[in-house]
Amino acid sequence: MKTELAIIGAGPAGLCAAIEAAKNGVDVTLIDENRTAGGQLFKQIHRFFGSEEHLAGIRGFEIGNMMLEDTQKYGVKVLLNTVVWGMFPDLKLGLSNGNMVSVIEARRIIVSTGALENSLSFPGWTLPNIMGAGAAQTMVNVNRVLPGNKVLIIGSGNVGLIVAYQLLQAGAEVIAVVEALPEVRGYQVHASKIVRMGIPIITSHTITRAEGDSCVRKAEIARIDDTFKVLKGSEMILDVDLICIAVGLRPLAELCWMAGMKFDYLPQLGGFVPLHNENMQSSIEGIYVAGDVAGIEEASSAMEEGKLAGIAAGISLGKIVKKQGIEIINKAKEGLRALRLGPYGDYRQESKEKIVHHYYAA
Amino acid sequence: MRIKEHPILGPLPVAKEVIIIVDGKKIKAYEGEMISTAIVASGIKTFRYTSKKKEPRGIFCAIGRCTDCVMEVNGRPNVRTCVTPVEDNMVINTQEGLGIWENWRGGG
């Protein structure tokens, strides 16, 4: 099998890259291990932020449907149920669809494999119904089942806050959101929404243990000081049957490591992040990265990065006239800059600049 | 518990009913849904027990990455139930440890 551009992962970044490249005449093969494309977009039932260009006001799953239509319209070849088990520096990918193993030869590759939720270990953390907040979100919004009725959320970042609200929408009772830092981590607009619904956000606290049998039954939370030490005597026991861990995400970059890409450790972007230039080109010629795998942000930024990578790949393939391509690239860069403004964006902008700087220094 | 009405997503889409057999008990499921969905809807939280300490495990990531929700499906162990759709008359068992392959007749 041969293709001009192989894209690994059909989430927001991969879909956007595929659409932009295919629209401009590139022969694109989009590969995903899941049964359906869309990545984690279909569990995002809230309206997106940003400007009109970032599809603000539209819900994530609606954006997903729009993009799936576009991939069809522009003739993107989509390989679902297909795991990429190997990525080699000569731009070959090892594929498996469960029954058959094959190799696809690409002229360019975009890695848009997304992210994985972080966990938190405490006594009892492996009990059933202690899960990632994203897992609970998938269950209520995609699978349409409620895994528990009395929920404790650990972490007050945007994921924790949004999932708290979406569990309420699904009919659960959210007991509290617990945050280790002295202040709420996510956007005020999300925090206000759940506080208005009567959910306390308990700052400077952490979970110290969980108890249960075939399901979690109790959670113990306690106050911590500014060195994150538990204050004896401040423990509180809560009756819960679901604990959602929302303590960040990290890039799902196994394939990048495998291919030998250079990395940098940037805690602000989720940990080890593959180095890339301003056009998402990684340290391996011809392989691009885009979306959460290139540093944890949000779906809107992932889409812009996908666009950037798709166009950059198209230009380098000679399929997109440089002048026109650069116009689109510059627009995507402006879009990214706008998404990285303000107190929640500045650190991402800085970290991204660091990656690009290190890419050229490496 | 299934979310029959949702303020944003509306009513649960209509799908054909199928039956799966979980640890010998018949459970109602809907065509196209993941095994884990039907199991959680029936109230089960423990999907497997670990090999050394026999500790219970359930859904953890729900997107096919962590393998905490693996069960024996039609005799095949280590099937990720959160990304494997149900089939009518599918036989599913709670997995003990690494599972056994003796009941597997190929496929699946």
Boltz contact constraints between the chains, C-beta under 6 A:
constraints:
  - contact:
      token1: [A, 45]
      token2: [B, 8]
      max_distance: 6.0
  - contact:
      token1: [A, 128]
      token2: [B, 45]
      max_distance: 6.0
  - contact:
      token1: [A, 128]
      token2: [B, 46]
      max_distance: 6.0
  - contact:
      token1: [A, 128]
      token2: [B, 56]
      max_distance: 6.0
  - contact:
      token1: [A, 128]
      token2: [B, 58]
      max_distance: 6.0
  - contact:
      token1: [A, 129]
      token2: [B, 45]
      max_distance: 6.0
  - contact:
      token1: [A, 129]
      token2: [B, 58]
      max_distance: 6.0
  - contact:
      token1: [A, 131]
      token2: [B, 59]
      max_distance: 6.0
  - contact:
      token1: [A, 131]
      token2: [B, 60]
      max_distance: 6.0
  - contact:
      token1: [A, 132]
      token2: [B, 61]
      max_distance: 6.0
  - contact:
      token1: [A, 135]
      token2: [B, 59]
      max_distance: 6.0
  - contact:
      token1: [A, 135]
      token2: [B, 61]
      max_distance: 6.0
  - contact:
      token1: [A, 135]
      token2: [B, 62]
      max_distance: 6.0
  - contact:
      token1: [A, 138]
      token2: [B, 62]
      max_distance: 6.0
  - contact:
      token1: [A, 139]
      token2: [B, 62]
      max_distance: 6.0
  - contact:
      token1: [A, 143]
      token2: [B, 37]
      max_distance: 6.0
  - contact:
      token1: [A, 144]
      token2: [B, 3]
      max_distance: 6.0
  - contact:
      token1: [A, 144]
      token2: [B, 12]
      max_distance: 6.0
  - contact:
      token1: [A, 145]
      token2: [B, 2]
      max_distance: 6.0
  - contact:
      token1: [A, 145]
      token2: [B, 37]
      max_distance: 6.0
  - contact:
      token1: [A, 145]
      token2: [B, 40]
      max_distance: 6.0
  - contact:
      token1: [A, 145]
      token2: [B, 41]
      max_distance: 6.0
  - contact:
      token1: [A, 146]
      token2: [B, 1]
      max_distance: 6.0
  - contact:
      token1: [A, 146]
      token2: [B, 3]
      max_distance: 6.0
  - contact:
      token1: [A, 147]
      token2: [B, 40]
      max_distance: 6.0
  - contact:
      token1: [A, 169]
      token2: [B, 7]
      max_distance: 6.0
  - contact:
      token1: [A, 170]
      token2: [B, 3]
      max_distance: 6.0
  - contact:
      token1: [A, 214]
      token2: [B, 45]
      max_distance: 6.0
  - contact:
      token1: [A, 214]
      token2: [B, 46]
      max_distance: 6.0
  - contact:
      token1: [A, 214]
      token2: [B, 56]
      max_distance: 6.0
  - contact:
      token1: [A, 215]
      token2: [B, 45]
      max_distance: 6.0
